[in-house]
Amino acid sequence: MHLASILTRYLAAGQPADAVAVHGHALDAVRAAGDLAGEATTRTALGVALVRLSRFDATTEHLSCAASLFADLGDPAGEARAVTNLGVVAARLSRLPSAVASFEYAIRLWRQAGDRVGEARALNMLGLAEDRMGRYGPAAEHQQRSLDLYRETGVLLGEASALTDLGIVEHRLGRIESAAEYHRRALALFLDGHDRTGEAWARNGLGEAALSLGDPAGALTHHEAALAAATIAAARDQQARAHHGLGDAHEALYDLAPAGSHHERALAIYAELGMPEADDLRARLAARPAARPAAGPTQRF
């Protein structure tokens, strides 16, 4: 089985540690054989799997090495894939200017390679980084271009990702009903594709929209379903986001005990993953009982 297929299978099943083990053995084999192209490909796959385990130092080492190998081999698509994932790591570490630079360079490489699917993903990631920087106009523009490319190439799960990320931007801009519609359309595609991580993203987006529209009971339903999907997929960031949303919804219903429990669980996971939401939520919990619900979309990295 091709390495990319193996990686996809393990990650979709929520087994990133198994993916790391398999690709670690594969790396030993290709290096022993002196296969530089195989080494570059395997290091890229290892980097992607290690991101899921929040092992960012090892991830960066493998991806940087892969990018250099692909550049030496004259493979712009391979280099673009490694650089795109380096941008993802930079964004997860809140190094947003570095992330933007990586994504912009990757887009140029994908265009050089004539790979519109790769370009779509890099545009998607660029939009997410810009969203976190408060650059909502460019974020929406790049997400829309990503969506168009995914539709042109028939990549349904990519289309779903762009849709839910457009929903995040719409929420930021206060267009909540539009945001909910994007998340609903994304959810249908994620369900058709049996993508549990994507499902969690879309359901969490629907929960945040419901709360902003004054429907905390509906928010509970969406976030509970998101938590179930995220747990199956071992998507820790979305588990935290679901607990955060559940805490906000319970708080809006004046159910303070479950609100506190969910917020504490969200905080623990955010802190474990090194996500910036940890600081914001910690400040909210410290400010109680004056805190008010502050639901809103989280970043996708």
C-alpha angles and dihedrals in degrees: 000000000000115000093239090054092049091050093048092049095051095044093047088052091051093248106126093148090058089049090054092050094049094046092044089060090045091052091054090052098049093045091051088052093049090238103156095179090049091048092052092049093047093047089053091052091047090052092052092050093046091055088064088057092047090239092144100164092056090042092054092047094053096043095046090050091047092051091052092048093049091048090052090048092051093241108142094177093054092046090048091053092052093044092049090055091046086058090052090054092048090051093049087054090049092246090137102165088052090048092051091050091051093049093047091051091046091052090056090050093048090051090049088053092046091235109145094179091056090046090051092054093048090049089050091052092045090054091052092052091048090049090057089050091054093250094132098161096056089039092057091045093053093044090052091050089049090051092050092051093047090051092048091052096042096238100151099184090049089051089051092052092051091048095053091044090052085052089057091053092047090052090051089053092051095250093128101163090050089049091052091051092053090050092049092052091047092049093055091054094045091051091050089051094046089234106157095182092052090045089056091050093052095043091049089051090052090050092052091048092049092053092048088051091054099258107119093162090057089047090056091054094050095045093047089054090046091052091051092051093044091050092053090048094044087233098160096182091055092045087057092046091051092050089048091052092046089052092050092048093048089047090053088053090048090244091140101171096058089038091058093045094052093044091052091050090049091050093051092053094043089052092046090053094042092238120163091232087077093072094047094048093044089055091050093051091048090052096056137158087035093054119118127200110279105181118168141136121293127215120274097228 
